[in-house]
């Protein structure tokens, strides 16, 4: 029996009318039943929606932001569809719903839930436009709402998957359709037990592809990117990058753990457990081989560079002249867990604990408030965390030239440095 397979297209692959036309060309000889197509929000839509939420939080007028966002999608449709096409009504209705949801009350306490309800509109809008365009080209797909099958808990913005329920619902609702037609759906979004919208973490559409692949026992997942495959560094940040032809699951997982943006961190584990290969290919060169991530790949020793921006370094110093004990670390981690803050780097000294985290709205203030009675706390914002896997010691100084290093540590396999541009 033919197996299902999954394609995932990110925001850059649907960012404008020519990108959507290119997506259609990629699918021309590849579209068939048994295929699930997962799409992200168009271009920088998620950023735009986050800005609208932030303005509402600050009691600022965001109507112009909504108009610009609507105009962006409307322009794509005008360049892509005939004047009387029903996509314009679909778009209008989605923006009416968005504006109605934006009227809901927003506080620090319900920020994460409100965020998930609003930000998911990016994927709903883009998937509608792409599905309608494919059908217009005679490439018939069935649009499905991912929230009906991706079931999560209520941990808004970082929702955890109910794997059993998701598998049961995906197979029950989608397999009968996939026997006749391909399905087009959204990445990043799900729903909690009360039916409220949730999201799977920023850039979580890759994870959606992995969830659907394991639920449907797919033969493979292909992520279509604007790079030729998995590279040893981001070509926008570092020169002379190298492409991996193959990667083993553990090496790919390690890269994503440290922040490599080419694949969402949660993507690898379910695919590795199920033995489903992951292909990372270029939507600009769809016939090129890309990178294959699978269990039988040879090990790699090429130095890999990962740079995470917008980092916060926080140092917790005990105030009573005692040494750092396990209880202190536990206390800090309890608060980090409560605030859903992931530690990207940890360093201990006799009297202090230093952690590096992603900057998140409100979270730093809440963390400081919770721990200031126990620790003397200092922090620096606007930093970068550089991680080098399989480092060559002689190459490290060049990577730090022109930067002030606030913290660094090295193991046999990994070098990390917290840095900022030197002002001298």
C-alpha positions as CSV (number, residue, x, y, z in Angstrom):
1,X,0.0,0.0,0.0
2,X,1.3,3.5,-0.9
3,X,2.5,5.5,2.0
4,X,1.7,9.1,2.9
5,X,4.4,11.7,2.7
6,X,4.6,15.3,4.0
7,X,5.8,18.5,2.3
8,X,6.4,21.6,4.4
9,X,6.7,25.1,2.9
10,X,8.0,28.0,5.1
11,X,7.1,31.7,5.1
12,X,9.8,32.6,2.5
13,X,8.3,30.0,0.0
14,X,4.9,31.8,0.1
15,X,6.0,35.4,0.7
16,X,4.5,36.9,-2.5
17,X,2.7,36.0,-5.7
18,X,5.8,34.8,-7.6
19,X,6.7,32.6,-4.6
20,X,3.2,31.0,-4.7
21,X,3.6,30.4,-8.4
22,X,6.9,28.8,-7.8
23,X,5.4,26.5,-5.2
24,X,2.8,25.5,-7.7
25,X,5.5,24.6,-10.2
26,X,7.3,22.5,-7.6
27,X,4.1,20.6,-7.0
28,X,3.2,20.2,-10.8
29,X,5.0,16.8,-11.1
30,X,4.9,15.9,-7.5
31,X,1.2,16.5,-6.5
32,X,-0.8,13.3,-5.9
33,X,-3.0,11.7,-3.3
34,X,-1.2,10.5,-0.1
35,X,0.5,14.0,0.1
36,X,0.0,16.4,3.0
37,X,1.2,20.0,2.3
38,X,2.0,22.1,5.4
39,X,2.3,25.9,4.9
40,X,3.6,28.7,7.2
41,X,2.4,32.3,7.4
42,X,3.4,34.4,4.5
43,X,6.7,36.3,4.7
44,X,6.9,38.3,8.0
45,X,3.2,38.0,8.9
46,X,3.9,36.4,12.3
47,X,6.2,39.4,13.2
48,X,3.4,41.8,12.1
49,X,0.8,40.0,14.3
50,X,3.2,40.1,17.2
51,X,3.6,43.8,16.8
52,X,-0.2,44.3,16.8
53,X,-0.5,42.3,20.0
54,X,2.3,44.4,21.6
55,X,0.6,47.6,20.6
56,X,-2.7,46.4,22.1
57,X,-0.8,45.5,25.3
58,X,0.5,49.0,25.5
59,X,-3.0,50.5,24.7
60,X,-1.7,51.9,21.4
61,X,-3.7,52.2,18.2
62,X,-3.0,49.2,16.0
63,X,-5.6,49.8,13.3
64,X,-3.0,51.0,10.8
65,X,-1.0,47.8,11.4
66,X,-4.1,45.7,10.7
67,X,-4.7,47.7,7.5
68,X,-1.1,47.2,6.3
69,X,-1.3,43.4,7.0
70,X,-4.6,43.1,5.2
71,X,-3.2,45.2,2.3
72,X,-0.2,42.9,2.0
73,X,-2.4,39.8,1.6
74,X,-4.9,41.6,-0.6
75,X,-2.1,42.6,-3.0
76,X,-0.8,39.0,-3.3
77,X,-4.4,37.9,-4.1
78,X,-4.9,40.7,-6.6
79,X,-1.6,39.7,-8.4
80,X,-2.6,36.0,-8.3
81,X,-6.3,35.6,-8.8
82,X,-9.0,36.9,-11.3
83,X,-11.1,39.8,-9.9
84,X,-14.2,37.9,-8.9
85,X,-12.5,34.9,-7.3
86,X,-14.0,33.7,-4.0
87,X,-10.6,34.0,-2.3
88,X,-11.4,37.7,-1.8
89,X,-14.5,36.9,0.3
90,X,-12.5,34.2,2.3
91,X,-9.8,36.8,3.0
92,X,-12.3,39.4,4.0
93,X,-14.0,37.0,6.4
94,X,-10.7,36.0,8.0
95,X,-9.8,39.6,8.7
96,X,-13.2,40.3,10.2
97,X,-12.7,37.4,12.6
98,X,-9.2,38.6,13.4
99,X,-10.4,42.1,14.2
100,X,-13.2,40.7,16.3
101,X,-10.7,38.5,18.3
102,X,-8.5,41.6,18.8
103,X,-11.3,43.2,20.7
104,X,-11.0,40.6,23.4
105,X,-9.4,41.8,26.7
106,X,-5.6,41.4,27.0
107,X,-3.6,41.4,30.2
108,X,-0.2,40.1,31.3
109,X,-2.0,37.1,32.8
110,X,-3.8,36.0,29.6
111,X,-1.0,37.2,27.2
112,X,0.0,33.7,26.1
113,X,-3.5,32.6,25.4
114,X,-4.4,35.8,23.5
115,X,-1.1,35.5,21.6
116,X,-2.0,32.0,20.3
117,X,-5.5,33.0,19.3
118,X,-4.2,36.0,17.2
119,X,-0.9,34.7,15.8
120,X,-2.5,31.6,14.3
121,X,-4.3,33.7,11.8
122,X,-1.1,34.0,9.7
123,X,-1.2,30.3,8.9
124,X,-5.0,30.2,8.4
125,X,-4.8,33.1,5.9
126,X,-1.8,31.8,3.9
127,X,-3.1,28.3,3.7
128,X,-6.5,29.5,2.3
129,X,-4.7,31.6,-0.4
130,X,-2.3,28.8,-1.4
131,X,-5.1,26.2,-1.5
132,X,-7.3,28.4,-3.7
133,X,-4.4,29.1,-6.0
134,X,-3.5,25.5,-6.5
135,X,-7.1,24.6,-7.3
136,X,-7.2,27.6,-9.7
137,X,-4.2,25.9,-11.5
138,X,-6.0,22.6,-11.7
139,X,-3.9,21.2,-8.8
140,X,-6.8,20.1,-6.7
141,X,-6.1,20.0,-2.9
142,X,-8.5,19.7,0.1
143,X,-8.0,22.5,2.7
144,X,-8.1,21.2,6.2
145,X,-7.9,23.0,9.6
146,X,-4.9,21.6,11.5
147,X,-6.6,22.5,14.8
148,X,-9.1,19.8,14.3
149,X,-6.5,17.0,14.4
150,X,-3.4,18.5,16.3
151,X,-4.5,18.1,19.9
152,X,-2.4,19.8,22.6
153,X,-2.5,20.7,26.3
154,X,-3.2,24.3,27.4
155,X,0.4,25.4,27.7
156,X,-0.1,28.4,25.4
157,X,2.8,29.4,23.1
158,X,4.6,26.1,23.9
159,X,1.8,23.6,23.7
160,X,2.7,20.0,24.2
161,X,1.2,17.4,21.9
162,X,-1.4,14.8,22.9
163,X,0.2,12.2,20.6
164,X,-2.4,9.5,21.0
165,X,-5.4,11.7,20.4
166,X,-3.7,13.5,17.5
167,X,-2.9,10.1,15.9
168,X,-6.4,8.8,16.3
169,X,-8.0,12.0,14.9
170,X,-5.6,12.5,12.1
171,X,-6.0,9.0,10.8
172,X,-9.8,9.0,11.2
173,X,-10.4,12.4,9.6
174,X,-7.6,12.5,7.0
175,X,-6.8,9.0,5.7
176,X,-10.1,8.7,3.9
177,X,-9.5,12.0,2.1
178,X,-5.9,11.2,1.3
179,X,-6.9,8.1,-0.6
180,X,-8.4,10.5,-3.2
181,X,-6.8,13.9,-2.8
182,X,-3.8,15.7,-1.3
183,X,-4.5,17.8,1.8
184,X,-3.2,21.3,2.4
185,X,-3.0,22.5,6.0
186,X,-1.3,24.8,8.5
187,X,1.8,24.5,10.5
188,X,2.4,25.9,14.0
189,X,-1.2,25.6,15.3
190,X,-3.3,23.2,17.3
191,X,-6.1,23.3,19.9
192,X,-6.4,22.5,23.6
193,X,-9.1,20.2,25.2
194,X,-11.5,23.2,25.4
195,X,-11.0,23.9,21.6
196,X,-9.0,27.0,22.2
197,X,-6.2,27.8,19.7
198,X,-2.7,26.9,20.7
199,X,0.7,27.2,19.1
200,X,3.7,24.9,19.2
201,X,6.5,27.4,19.7
202,X,8.0,30.0,17.3
203,X,8.8,28.5,13.8
204,X,6.8,25.4,14.8
205,X,5.6,24.4,11.3
206,X,8.5,21.9,10.9
207,X,7.3,20.2,14.1
208,X,3.8,20.1,12.7
209,X,5.2,18.2,9.6
210,X,6.9,15.7,12.0
211,X,3.7,15.3,14.1
212,X,1.6,14.5,11.0
213,X,4.3,12.2,9.6
214,X,4.3,10.0,12.7
215,X,0.5,10.1,13.0
216,X,0.1,9.0,9.4
217,X,3.1,6.6,9.2
218,X,4.5,8.7,6.4
219,X,7.4,7.5,4.3
220,X,9.3,10.8,4.4
221,X,9.1,14.5,5.3
222,X,10.5,17.2,3.0
223,X,11.1,20.7,4.3
224,X,11.4,23.3,1.4
225,X,13.7,26.2,2.3
226,X,15.6,29.1,0.7
227,X,18.9,27.3,1.3
228,X,20.3,24.3,-0.7
229,X,20.0,22.0,2.4
230,X,21.4,21.9,5.9
231,X,24.5,24.1,6.0
232,X,27.2,24.2,8.7
233,X,26.3,27.9,9.3
234,X,23.7,30.5,8.4
235,X,25.0,31.9,5.0
236,X,23.4,35.3,5.9
237,X,25.7,35.5,8.9
238,X,28.9,33.5,8.0
239,X,30.9,33.2,4.7
240,X,32.0,30.0,3.1
241,X,29.3,27.7,4.3
242,X,29.3,24.0,3.5
243,X,26.3,21.8,2.8
244,X,25.8,18.4,4.5
245,X,24.7,15.8,2.0
246,X,23.6,13.5,4.8
247,X,23.2,13.9,8.6
248,X,22.4,11.3,11.3
249,X,19.4,12.1,13.5
250,X,21.6,12.7,16.7
251,X,23.8,15.3,14.9
252,X,20.8,17.1,13.4
253,X,19.1,17.1,16.9
254,X,22.3,18.6,18.5
255,X,22.4,21.4,15.9
256,X,18.8,22.3,16.5
257,X,19.2,22.1,20.3
258,X,21.8,24.8,20.1
259,X,19.6,27.0,17.9
260,X,20.3,26.1,14.3
261,X,17.3,27.8,12.6
262,X,17.1,25.5,9.5
263,X,14.9,23.0,11.4
264,X,12.7,23.5,14.5
265,X,14.3,21.8,17.6
266,X,11.3,19.4,18.3
267,X,11.2,18.1,14.7
268,X,13.9,15.4,14.8
269,X,12.9,13.3,17.8
270,X,9.5,12.0,16.6
271,X,11.0,11.3,13.1
272,X,14.0,9.5,14.6
273,X,11.8,7.3,16.8
274,X,9.7,6.4,13.8
275,X,12.6,6.0,11.4
276,X,11.1,8.5,9.0
277,X,13.8,10.3,6.9
278,X,13.8,14.1,6.6
279,X,14.8,15.9,3.5
280,X,15.8,19.6,3.5
281,X,15.6,20.9,0.0
282,X,15.7,24.3,-1.8
283,X,12.5,25.7,-3.3
284,X,14.8,27.7,-5.6
285,X,16.4,24.5,-6.9
286,X,13.8,21.8,-6.4
287,X,15.5,19.1,-8.4
288,X,18.8,19.4,-6.4
289,X,19.4,16.7,-3.8
290,X,19.4,18.8,-0.7
291,X,20.2,17.1,2.6
292,X,18.9,13.8,3.8
293,X,18.6,13.3,7.6
294,X,18.3,9.6,8.5
295,X,19.6,6.9,10.9
296,X,22.3,5.4,8.6
297,X,24.1,8.6,7.8
298,X,27.9,8.7,8.4
299,X,29.1,10.9,11.3
300,X,30.3,14.5,10.5
301,X,33.3,16.4,11.8
302,X,32.8,19.7,9.9
303,X,32.7,22.7,12.4
304,X,29.1,23.9,12.7
305,X,28.3,27.5,13.8
306,X,25.1,28.5,15.4
307,X,24.3,32.1,16.4
308,X,21.4,33.0,18.6
309,X,20.6,36.7,18.8
310,X,18.5,38.7,21.4
311,X,19.9,36.7,24.3
312,X,19.9,37.7,28.0
313,X,22.7,36.7,30.4
314,X,21.5,36.6,34.1
315,X,23.8,35.9,37.1
316,X,22.3,34.8,40.4
317,X,24.7,35.4,43.3
318,X,23.9,34.1,46.8
319,X,23.7,36.9,49.4
320,X,24.6,35.1,52.6
321,X,28.2,34.0,51.7
322,X,27.3,30.4,51.4
323,X,28.3,28.4,48.3
324,X,26.0,27.5,45.5
325,X,24.1,24.2,46.3
326,X,21.8,22.0,44.5
327,X,18.8,23.7,46.2
328,X,19.8,27.1,44.7
329,X,19.9,25.6,41.2
330,X,16.6,23.8,41.7
331,X,15.0,27.1,42.9
332,X,16.2,28.9,39.8
333,X,15.1,26.2,37.4
334,X,11.7,25.9,39.1
335,X,11.1,29.6,38.2
336,X,12.5,29.2,34.7
337,X,10.2,26.2,34.1
338,X,7.2,28.1,35.5
339,X,7.9,31.0,33.1
340,X,8.6,28.6,30.2
341,X,12.1,29.9,29.8
342,X,14.6,27.6,28.2
343,X,18.3,27.8,29.3
344,X,20.6,28.0,26.3
345,X,23.8,28.0,28.4
346,X,24.6,27.4,32.1
347,X,27.7,28.2,34.1
348,X,28.3,27.7,37.8
349,X,30.9,29.2,40.1
350,X,31.3,28.8,43.9
351,X,28.8,31.6,44.7
352,X,26.8,32.2,41.5
353,X,24.8,30.7,38.8
354,X,24.7,32.2,35.3
355,X,22.1,31.4,32.7
356,X,21.6,32.5,29.1
357,X,18.0,32.7,27.9
358,X,16.0,34.0,24.9
359,X,14.5,37.5,25.6
360,X,10.7,37.2,26.1
361,X,8.1,39.8,26.8
362,X,7.5,40.3,30.6
363,X,9.4,37.1,31.5
364,X,12.6,38.7,32.7
365,X,10.8,41.1,35.1
366,X,8.7,38.1,36.5
367,X,11.9,36.0,37.0
368,X,13.7,38.8,38.8
369,X,10.6,39.5,41.1
370,X,10.4,35.8,42.0
371,X,14.1,35.4,42.9
372,X,15.3,38.8,44.2
373,X,14.7,37.9,47.8
374,X,17.2,35.0,47.6
375,X,19.8,36.2,45.2
376,X,21.6,39.3,44.1
377,X,20.8,39.4,40.4
378,X,22.5,41.1,37.6
379,X,21.7,40.8,33.9
380,X,22.7,42.0,30.4
381,X,20.4,42.2,27.4
382,X,20.8,42.4,23.7
383,X,23.6,39.7,23.5
384,X,24.5,36.9,21.1
385,X,25.2,33.3,21.9
386,X,27.7,31.7,19.5
387,X,27.9,27.9,19.6
388,X,30.6,26.0,17.6
389,X,30.2,22.2,17.3
390,X,33.3,20.2,16.4
391,X,35.3,23.3,16.9
392,X,38.9,23.8,15.8
393,X,40.6,25.9,18.5
394,X,42.7,27.8,16.0
395,X,39.5,29.2,14.3
396,X,37.9,30.5,17.5
397,X,39.8,33.9,17.9
398,X,38.6,35.1,14.4
399,X,35.0,34.4,15.4
400,X,35.4,36.6,18.5
401,X,37.4,39.4,16.9
402,X,35.6,42.8,17.4
403,X,33.4,41.4,20.2
404,X,33.4,41.7,24.0
405,X,33.0,38.2,25.5
406,X,30.9,38.1,28.7
407,X,31.0,34.4,29.2
408,X,32.5,31.4,27.5
409,X,32.9,27.7,28.0
410,X,34.4,24.8,26.1
411,X,34.0,21.0,26.1
412,X,35.7,18.4,23.9
413,X,33.0,18.8,21.3
414,X,31.4,22.3,21.9
415,X,32.5,25.9,22.3
416,X,30.1,28.6,23.5
417,X,30.5,32.3,24.0
418,X,28.2,35.0,25.0
419,X,29.2,38.1,23.1
420,X,28.3,41.6,22.0
421,X,29.9,44.1,19.6
422,X,32.9,45.8,21.1
423,X,32.5,49.6,21.6
424,X,36.2,50.2,21.7
